[in-house]
Structure formats: C-alpha cells, structure tokens
Amino acid sequence: MKSKFYALNFIIIFSILNFGIITQFNQLPTVKAEMVISEKWSYAVGAGIYSNPQVDDLEDDGNLEIVFTSLDSNVYCLNASGIKLWNYSATASAEPTPLIADLDNDGYKEVIFTSLDHNAYCITYDGNLYWSYDTGTAIVSYPSAADLDDDGTLEVLFGCLDNNLYCISDTGVKEWDYLTGGTVYSSPLPVDIDDDNIEEILFASNDGNFYCLDNSGSYLWDYTLGDGAGFKAAAADIDNDNTIEVIVGSYGGTLSAYRDPGIREWLFFPGGSLREPLITDLDSDGNLEIIISSHNGFLYCFNGTGGLLWNAYVGGGLGHPSVKDLDGDNHKEILIGAYDQHLYCFDFQGNQLWKYAFSGDIFGRPVAVNLDADSEYEIIVPVGHPENTLYCLDIAITTPTSPTPTTSGGGLLEIPFLAQWGLWIIIGLGVLYLLTVILLLVIKKKGKPAKKKGKK
C-alpha cells in the first residue's frame, strides 16, 4: 500500500511540474515576419502628385508601366525601373487619377485622364493623342469605363463642373450626358446593382444627392446625402445577403450603405471629409470589411452591417488607403499616406507596423505591386508639395530569430515575463503539494500508538 501511495503522489507532482514547463513553452511568442523599407527609385516632376498611380501592362508585352498625373498638367508613364517612357501635356492642371483601359478591344490599353482645361484626353499606349473631348468647363472627376451597350467597346464616364455626368464613346464621341443640380466632383461607379446583367451608373453631385442611372443615362433613383458629395462609391455584397450594397462616404463625414432602389441599410458618422471607401476581406475569414479614411486623421474599419471594428488615429489629414498581404501571412496590411508627410502601414487589426518619412504630403493611394517579378512587393507612393516626386519603395521581408528558449549568462530560461510568473506559480503549487504530502506522512507516523511490550 505504501509503495502505491508514493507512486501515485510522484505521478501527481511530476504532472504538475511537466504541465508548467509545457505551458511555458506554448506561451512563447510567434515568429512574425518583419518588413524593412528602403527607397528603390524616385522620379521628380514639376508640381504635386495627388492622383492615385495606376500600374498595368499597357502594350501586353509582359512589362508593367506606372501611369500618374500631376498638377504640372502632365500625365506620365514610367517603366518598372522608374525611367520615363513618355508624358503628355494638357494646358492646365491634371490632378484627377488617370484610367487605364483597352477602350477599343485591340489588345493595347489606352490612358484616359481629365484636366482643368475642360478636356478629357485619351492617350495611346505609346504616348500619342488618340482623341480629346472638350466639355467647356473644368473637370475634376476622374474617369471610369464600362461596356454599357454591350457592343464590345468601353464607354468613358466622368463628372464635370458644369453639373453634368458625361458618357463618351471609345472614339471620343459623346453618347449622352445627365444634368444634376450641382457640380459633379465624384467619379462614377458602373455596377450591376439589381442583378439584371446590365450595369447601372452611380455617382454623387454637389446638389446633395446620390444618383443611379441606367446604362443609357436615364434616371432610376436617387437619395439625399444631405451633407455634400463624396469621392467614388464602392459596391459589393458586404453582409452576405445576396444583394449588392453601395457604400458612400460624404464630404460632411457620413458613411452610409444603400441597396437598390436607394434604400438605406445603415448609417455611421465618423466625421471629417471622408475619402473613397475600400471593400476587402482583411483577415481571410470570408467576411468583407470596409476601410475608409478621413480628413480628421482617423482610419476606420467597419463590418458589413456598419459596426465599427476598430479605428486608428494618425493625426492630420489622411489620403486614400490601399491593402495588400505584404508579408504572406494571409492577412492584409493597410497602406495610407498622410498630410504629416509619412506613409503608414497598419495590420488587419489596426495596429501600426511602421511608418516611412517623406518631405511632402501624401493624398493619393499608394500601390503595392511586384514590379520586378521577384518574391516581394514594391510600393509606389505619390508625394505632393513640396517634394513633387513619385517614389518606389522596396520591401525586404526578414524572419526574426526564432523564439526557441535560450539561456542567459546565469543559465536562466529567457521567457516572457507573464510566462515566467505562470511557470513559477505552477511549480510552486507542485512544491506545496509535495510538502503537504510529506507533512501528512509525518503526522501519520507520529500519530501511531506505541507498541506495548508483552509480559515476561
């Protein structure tokens, strides 16, 4: 019996101590890739760059080009090494973001951009003017394109300060326009919102309304924003209900979600002038999140039903965000520039990973793309006044030293502080149990009556 008692207690004490050590090892930090950021190349222009750079293979030769506009009235095309291939000059500022699209379906992409000189320009892949369309009034809306009439070619859509939305054919001929009650700054969004295989056109006007037109430019519905127009809307089935929702951020700070025909599903007021919303699955869980930034210095993340998941404060105005899984961990990082002259990188939970300093403000959307077909991304960053430069940053992914336990000079296990406390508590419980067993054995031994001696 005694041997069984000792064996049982030995097993209990050993299990407690062993559990403590295993628990400690399980609490070791996970190895997380680190990003080292450095400048790869830069290209300076004559004025600020506030557009979103576009990256595409213009002539289908397997090489990527970078296209962007500038306040110096030019649209630029660079190769992947930052060398200028061509530029085309308007006669006034060309701030809006350019569009790259194969309008005529000939296998070569065109570059379309708008300008304060009243024109929308279409430039061939090698930098020559294909056509231009003069509205008679300045254009600050950046263009979008869609095959609205199902003829195999794309129509170009853009708003204008003459209160109209324009639809231009692939050859530069006006197909129709739609007059609103205010200037149209926002970029139109072509999307099949009612699931009839025909795209509608969604856009905001400074008359305070958000409009939906059919593919021929006829009115379908509108709803009142009430606090000013916004940038381009975004659309997706954000709540998995098999209907498309439209996400709109306004200049007055209201973020709203609508479904066809103009029925509001939810409303949130982050405040500040809101940028263009971005819809993505940040954490690869099958559910979409909405990322939007504000002039008030906050970056926001919402779920599909309008619930705020997190926000991150940078300070000062923010530009337009972009997302990319930079380190291959199946979670997307968020890149965003700010008026404080920094590019910021946040993880999918809104924690700042790093920031990179420039000498100019950043409003345009940074682009993470693999320019040189290696294993890592580059980041294209448009920097405004006073630097007026397009940057390409290199990302080097490094794996930190494995957190396998090491010993310090004194031979102690180097483990996290909280893990040490957990380990010592469990070991202490094991020691306390051992002492209790010993004490009970002593008491039991002392409590035994002495044997009486027999009579002789």
C-alpha positions in Angstrom: 0.0 0.0 0.0 2.8 2.4 0.9 4.5 1.9 -2.5 1.3 2.6 -4.3 0.7 5.7 -2.3 4.2 7.1 -3.0 3.9 6.2 -6.7 0.6 8.0 -7.0 1.9 11.2 -5.4 5.0 11.1 -7.5 2.9 10.9 -10.7 0.8 13.9 -9.5 3.8 16.0 -8.7 5.5 15.2 -11.9 2.4 16.0 -13.9 2.0 19.4 -12.3 5.7 20.4 -13.0 5.6 19.0 -16.5 2.4 20.9 -17.3 4.0 24.1 -16.1 7.0 23.6 -18.4 4.8 22.7 -21.4 2.5 25.7 -20.7 5.6 28.0 -20.6 6.8 26.8 -24.0 3.3 27.2 -25.5 3.4 30.8 -24.4 6.5 31.7 -26.4 5.9 34.4 -29.0 5.0 33.5 -32.6 7.7 34.2 -35.2 6.4 37.2 -37.2 7.9 38.4 -40.4 9.4 41.9 -40.3 9.4 44.4 -43.2 12.5 46.5 -43.9 11.6 49.5 -46.1 14.1 51.3 -48.3 13.9 53.6 -51.3 14.4 51.8 -54.7 14.0 54.8 -57.1 12.2 58.1 -57.4 11.0 60.4 -60.2 10.5 64.1 -59.6 8.0 66.2 -61.6 7.2 69.9 -61.8 4.3 70.1 -59.2 2.4 68.0 -56.7 1.2 64.4 -57.3 -2.2 63.9 -55.7 -3.6 61.3 -58.0 -3.7 57.5 -57.5 -0.9 55.9 -59.5 -2.0 53.2 -61.9 0.1 50.1 -62.7 -0.6 48.0 -65.8 0.9 46.3 -68.8 -0.1 48.9 -71.5 1.1 47.0 -74.6 0.7 43.4 -73.4 4.5 42.7 -73.6 4.8 41.3 -70.1 6.3 44.5 -68.6 4.5 46.8 -66.2 4.2 50.5 -66.6 3.3 53.1 -64.0 1.0 56.0 -65.0 0.1 59.1 -62.9 -1.0 62.7 -63.3 0.4 65.8 -61.8 -0.6 69.4 -61.1 2.1 70.3 -63.6 -0.5 69.5 -66.3 1.1 66.2 -67.4 0.3 62.6 -67.5 3.5 60.5 -67.1 4.3 56.9 -68.0 7.3 55.2 -66.3 8.7 51.7 -66.7 9.3 49.4 -63.7 12.7 50.9 -63.1 11.4 54.5 -62.8 12.6 55.6 -66.2 10.2 57.9 -68.2 8.8 56.3 -71.3 6.6 59.3 -72.3 4.5 62.1 -71.0 1.6 64.1 -72.5 0.8 67.7 -71.6 -2.6 69.2 -71.1 -2.9 73.0 -70.9 -4.0 73.1 -67.2 -3.7 71.1 -64.1 -4.3 67.3 -64.4 -5.0 66.4 -60.8 -7.6 63.6 -61.2 -6.5 60.0 -61.2 -6.0 58.5 -64.7 -7.7 55.5 -66.1 -6.1 52.6 -67.9 -8.4 50.6 -70.2 -8.5 48.9 -73.6 -11.4 51.0 -74.9 -11.5 49.6 -78.5 -10.6 46.0 -77.6 -7.5 45.9 -79.8 -5.2 44.4 -77.2 -3.5 47.7 -76.4 -4.5 49.8 -73.4 -5.3 53.5 -73.6 -4.7 56.1 -70.8 -7.6 58.4 -70.2 -7.3 61.5 -68.0 -9.2 64.7 -67.3 -8.0 68.3 -66.8 -9.0 71.7 -65.6 -8.5 72.8 -69.3 -12.1 71.4 -69.9 -10.8 68.3 -71.7 -10.9 64.6 -71.3 -7.9 63.1 -73.1 -7.4 59.6 -74.5 -3.7 58.7 -75.0 -2.4 55.6 -76.8 -0.1 53.1 -75.0 3.0 54.8 -76.6 2.0 58.4 -75.6 0.2 59.8 -78.6 -3.2 61.6 -78.5 -6.0 59.3 -79.7 -8.8 61.8 -79.0 -9.9 64.5 -76.7 -13.4 65.8 -75.7 -14.0 69.4 -74.6 -16.8 70.0 -72.1 -16.3 73.7 -72.0 -15.9 73.6 -68.2 -13.2 72.3 -65.9 -13.2 68.6 -65.0 -12.0 67.4 -61.6 -13.8 64.0 -61.6 -11.5 61.1 -62.6 -12.9 58.8 -65.3 -14.2 55.2 -65.2 -15.2 52.9 -68.0 -17.7 50.2 -68.8 -19.3 48.5 -71.8 -22.7 49.9 -71.2 -24.3 49.0 -74.5 -22.7 45.5 -74.9 -21.0 46.3 -78.2 -17.6 45.0 -77.2 -16.1 48.5 -76.6 -15.9 50.6 -73.5 -17.6 53.9 -72.8 -15.8 56.6 -70.7 -17.7 58.2 -67.8 -16.8 61.3 -65.8 -18.4 64.2 -64.0 -17.9 67.9 -64.7 -18.1 71.3 -63.0 -21.0 72.2 -65.5 -23.2 69.9 -63.3 -23.2 67.1 -65.9 -22.2 63.4 -66.0 -20.8 62.6 -69.4 -20.7 59.3 -71.3 -18.1 59.3 -74.2 -17.6 56.5 -76.7 -14.3 54.7 -77.3 -13.7 57.0 -80.2 -14.3 60.3 -78.3 -17.9 61.0 -79.3 -20.5 62.0 -76.7 -23.2 59.3 -76.3 -25.2 61.1 -73.6 -25.0 63.4 -70.6 -27.1 63.8 -67.4 -27.7 67.2 -65.8 -27.8 67.4 -62.0 -28.4 70.4 -59.7 -24.7 70.8 -58.7 -21.2 70.2 -59.7 -20.0 66.6 -60.1 -16.7 66.0 -58.4 -17.1 62.3 -57.7 -16.0 59.6 -60.1 -18.9 57.5 -61.4 -19.2 53.8 -60.5 -20.5 51.4 -63.1 -22.0 48.3 -61.3 -24.9 45.9 -61.8 -26.7 46.7 -58.6 -30.0 45.0 -59.5 -28.6 41.7 -60.8 -30.0 42.0 -64.3 -26.7 41.7 -66.1 -26.8 45.3 -67.1 -24.6 47.9 -65.3 -26.0 51.0 -63.7 -24.1 54.2 -63.1 -23.8 55.5 -59.5 -22.4 58.9 -58.6 -22.8 61.9 -56.3 -23.4 65.5 -57.0 -22.9 68.7 -55.0 -26.7 69.2 -55.1 -26.6 66.8 -52.1 -27.9 63.7 -54.0 -26.5 60.4 -54.9 -27.8 59.2 -58.3 -28.5 55.9 -60.0 -28.8 56.0 -63.8 -29.4 53.1 -66.3 -26.9 52.2 -69.0 -28.4 54.8 -71.4 -28.2 57.7 -68.9 -31.8 57.7 -67.8 -32.8 58.4 -64.2 -33.6 55.4 -62.0 -33.5 56.7 -58.4 -31.6 59.0 -56.1 -31.2 59.5 -52.4 -30.2 62.6 -50.4 -26.8 62.6 -48.8 -27.6 65.9 -47.2 -24.0 66.9 -46.3 -22.2 67.2 -49.7 -21.0 64.9 -52.4 -18.2 62.4 -51.9 -15.5 60.6 -53.8 -16.2 57.5 -55.8 -18.5 55.0 -54.1 -17.8 51.2 -53.7 -20.1 48.3 -54.1 -20.2 44.6 -53.0 -22.4 42.2 -51.1 -21.0 43.2 -47.8 -23.3 41.3 -45.5 -23.7 38.0 -47.4 -27.4 38.6 -48.2 -27.1 38.0 -51.9 -27.7 41.7 -52.7 -25.3 44.4 -53.7 -24.8 47.3 -51.2 -23.4 50.6 -52.2 -21.0 52.3 -49.7 -20.8 56.1 -49.9 -18.6 58.4 -47.9 -19.5 62.1 -47.9 -17.5 65.3 -47.5 -19.6 66.0 -44.4 -18.4 62.9 -42.6 -21.3 60.4 -43.2 -20.7 56.8 -44.2 -23.8 55.0 -45.5 -24.8 51.8 -47.1 -27.7 51.6 -49.6 -29.2 48.8 -51.7 -31.3 49.1 -54.8 -33.6 51.1 -55.3 -32.0 53.6 -52.9 -32.9 52.0 -49.6 -30.6 52.8 -46.8 -29.4 49.9 -44.7 -27.2 51.7 -42.2 -25.5 55.0 -41.4 -22.5 55.9 -39.4 -20.9 59.3 -38.7 -17.1 59.1 -38.4 -16.8 62.8 -39.1 -14.4 64.8 -41.2 -14.3 64.7 -45.0 -14.4 61.0 -45.9 -12.2 59.5 -48.7 -13.1 56.7 -51.1 -14.3 53.6 -49.3 -12.4 50.3 -49.9 -14.1 46.9 -49.5 -11.9 43.9 -48.8 -11.6 40.8 -46.7 -8.7 41.8 -44.4 -8.4 38.6 -42.4 -9.4 35.9 -45.0 -12.4 34.8 -42.9 -14.9 35.1 -45.8 -16.4 38.3 -44.5 -15.9 41.7 -46.1 -14.6 44.7 -44.2 -14.9 48.4 -45.2 -11.8 50.6 -44.9 -12.2 54.4 -45.1 -10.1 57.3 -44.1 -11.0 60.8 -43.1 -9.6 64.3 -43.1 -9.9 64.2 -39.3 -6.8 61.9 -39.1 -8.6 58.6 -38.4 -8.5 55.4 -40.3 -11.7 53.3 -39.8 -12.6 49.7 -40.3 -16.3 48.6 -40.4 -18.0 45.2 -40.8 -20.7 44.6 -43.3 -23.5 45.7 -41.1 -22.0 49.0 -40.2 -20.4 48.0 -36.9 -17.1 49.8 -36.1 -14.4 47.1 -35.7 -11.5 49.5 -35.0 -10.1 52.9 -35.7 -6.5 54.2 -35.7 -5.6 57.8 -35.2 -2.6 59.2 -37.2 -3.2 62.9 -36.8 -3.6 65.4 -39.6 -5.5 64.6 -42.9 -5.3 61.2 -44.4 -5.2 60.2 -48.1 -6.7 57.1 -49.8 -5.9 53.7 -48.3 -4.9 50.5 -50.2 -4.5 46.9 -49.0 -2.1 44.1 -49.8 -0.8 41.0 -48.0 2.8 42.2 -47.9 4.4 39.5 -45.8 2.5 36.4 -46.9 0.7 35.7 -43.6 -2.8 35.5 -45.2 -3.7 38.8 -43.5 -3.8 42.1 -45.5 -1.8 45.1 -44.4 -3.2 48.6 -45.0 -1.1 51.3 -46.6 -2.1 55.0 -46.3 -0.4 58.4 -46.7 -0.9 61.4 -44.6 -0.5 65.2 -44.7 2.1 64.8 -42.0 4.4 63.6 -44.8 4.5 59.9 -43.7 3.4 56.6 -45.3 1.8 54.4 -42.7 1.4 50.6 -42.6 -1.2 49.0 -40.3 -2.1 45.4 -39.7 -5.6 44.0 -40.2 -6.5 44.8 -36.6 -5.4 48.5 -36.9 -2.0 48.2 -35.2 0.7 50.4 -36.7 3.5 48.3 -38.1 5.8 51.0 -39.4 5.9 54.5 -41.0 8.2 56.0 -43.6 9.0 59.7 -43.8 9.0 61.9 -46.9 9.3 65.6 -47.5 5.8 66.2 -48.9 2.2 65.4 -48.1 0.6 62.2 -49.4 -3.0 62.2 -50.6 -3.0 59.7 -53.5 -3.4 56.0 -52.9 -0.1 54.0 -52.5 0.1 50.9 -54.7 1.8 47.7 -53.6 2.8 45.7 -56.7 5.5 43.2 -57.7 7.3 45.3 -60.4 10.3 43.1 -60.9 8.8 39.6 -60.7 10.8 38.7 -57.6 9.3 37.3 -54.4 8.5 40.6 -52.7 6.4 43.7 -53.4 7.4 47.3 -54.1 5.3 50.2 -53.0 4.6 53.1 -55.4 4.0 56.3 -53.4 2.8 59.7 -54.8 4.2 62.6 -52.9 2.8 66.1 -53.2 4.1 69.6 -52.3 6.9 70.5 -51.8 8.6 67.3 -52.9 6.5 66.6 -56.0 8.0 63.1 -56.5 6.8 59.6 -57.3 8.7 57.1 -55.1 9.2 53.3 -55.4 10.0 51.7 -52.0 11.5 48.2 -51.7 10.1 45.8 -49.1 12.6 43.2 -47.7 10.8 40.5 -45.6 13.0 39.2 -42.9 12.3 36.5 -40.4 13.3 37.3 -36.8 15.4 34.9 -34.7 13.3 32.0 -33.7 11.9 32.4 -30.1 13.2 29.0 -29.1 14.2 29.4 -25.4 17.9 30.4 -24.9 19.8 30.8 -21.7 21.3 34.0 -20.3 24.7 34.2 -18.7 23.3 32.9 -15.5 21.7 29.9 -17.2 18.1 31.1 -16.6 15.5 30.5 -19.2 14.7 33.6 -21.2 10.9 33.6 -21.5 8.3 36.3 -21.5 7.6 38.0 -18.1 4.0 36.7 -17.8 5.0 33.2 -18.9 7.7 33.2 -16.1 5.0 34.0 -13.5 2.7 31.3 -14.8 5.6 28.8 -14.7 6.7 29.7 -11.1 3.1 29.6 -9.8 2.6 26.1 -11.3 5.9 24.9 -9.9 5.1 26.4 -6.6 1.8 24.5 -6.4 3.7 21.3 -7.2 6.2 22.0 -4.3 3.3 22.9 -2.0 1.6 19.7 -2.8 4.9 17.8 -2.1 5.3 19.5 1.3 1.7 18.7 2.2 2.2 15.1 1.4 5.4 15.0 3.5 3.6 16.8 6.4 0.8 14.3 6.3 3.2 11.4 6.3 5.0 12.9 9.4 1.7 13.5 11.2 0.5 10.0 10.4 3.8 8.5 11.7 3.7 10.5 14.9 0.0 9.7 15.5 0.6 5.9 15.6 0.3 4.4 19.1 3.5 2.8 20.5 3.6 -1.0 20.7 3.1 -2.4 24.2 5.7 -4.7 25.5 4.5 -8.1 26.4 4.9 -9.5 30.0 7.7 -11.8 30.6 
